[in-house]
Amino acid sequence: MIKFKLNKEEELFIKLVKIGEDLKVACDNLRQLFVGVLNNEEDTVNSNIVKIKTVTERIAMSREETLSIIYGGAFLPDFKEAIVMLTQALYQTSAAIKDAARAISSRKPAEKCLINLRESILSYLSTIDEASERLEDMLSKLSNDINEALKVGKEIQMLERSGDELKDMLISRLYSMEKDIDLITILQMRDVIFFLDDILDFMEDATLSIEVLYATLKS
């Protein structure tokens, strides 16, 4: 069977799509982990911690392979810079997912806190899941239709703004409980909320990299 060798640009976009697919899986694992914490299901928590670690390690390897392609190929400097920015934003997204997983699973937060924040946290995670779907879609469109990729990027930016509103509400509700729950839980859940916010922030950074890439290709 004859196999045709991919050119460097095609290989690059395939790697980026693979990272997007893995980020979608990691976000799904994160949601399942949080459900396990909220429902006191230790096996669910532990299994998803392992899954997230595996996926994030795979993303780190894909990042190195992508950077190797971009630095080893004859790409224009502006194109190279935009792709490096995009790859870094995707990698930081995976790191924030892992940080959120570690923060929520490091100890059992106060039950009252989990009960009061449950619905808002689940809404936040749904927003992150939706953004990860859009991110995967954006990356899949990148090689064929960058204009469509830009449109999907705008949807991610809107979801990030919705996430900011949820973050502010969660922080306010968390601090309103400071007299009723232990300080360690307050600090733990604050970190959890900020790490969730980081996930959406880095996804937004990825969309901004696409805008830079578009400007590069137009010039």
TARAVEN-V242420 format. One record per residue. N is the residue number from 1. PHI is phi as a letter, one per 40 degrees, with the letter a starting at -180 (999 if undefined). Layout:
N;PHI
N;PHI
This chain:
1;999
2;c
3;b
4;c
5;c
6;c
7;c
8;c
9;c
10;c
11;c
12;c
13;c
14;c
15;c
16;c
17;c
18;c
19;c
20;c
21;c
22;c
23;c
24;c
25;c
26;c
27;c
28;c
29;c
30;c
31;c
32;c
33;c
34;c
35;c
36;c
37;c
38;c
39;c
40;f
41;b
42;c
43;c
44;c
45;c
46;c
47;c
48;c
49;c
50;c
51;c
52;c
53;c
54;c
55;c
56;c
57;c
58;c
59;c
60;c
61;c
62;c
63;c
64;c
65;c
66;c
67;c
68;c
69;c
70;c
71;c
72;c
73;b
74;c
75;c
76;c
77;d
78;c
79;c
80;d
81;c
82;c
83;c
84;c
85;d
86;c
87;c
88;c
89;c
90;c
91;c
92;c
93;c
94;c
95;c
96;c
97;c
98;c
99;c
100;c
101;c
102;c
103;c
104;c
105;b
106;c
107;a
108;c
109;c
110;d
111;d
112;c
113;c
114;c
115;c
116;c
117;c
118;d
119;c
120;c
121;c
122;c
123;c
124;c
125;c
126;c
127;c
128;c
129;d
130;c
131;c
132;c
133;c
134;c
135;c
136;d
137;c
138;d
139;c
140;c
141;c
142;d
143;c
144;b
145;a
146;c
147;c
148;c
149;c
150;c
151;c
152;c
153;d
154;c
155;c
156;c
157;c
158;c
159;c
160;c
161;c
162;c
163;c
164;c
165;c
166;c
167;c
168;c
169;c
170;c
171;c
172;c
173;c
174;c
175;c
176;c
177;b
178;c
179;c
180;b
181;b
182;c
183;c
184;c
185;c
186;d
187;c
188;c
189;c
190;c
191;c
192;d
193;c
194;c
195;c
196;c
197;c
198;c
199;d
200;c
201;c
202;c
203;c
204;c
205;d
206;c
207;c
208;c
209;c
210;c
211;c
212;c
213;c
214;d
215;c
216;c
217;c
218;c
219;c
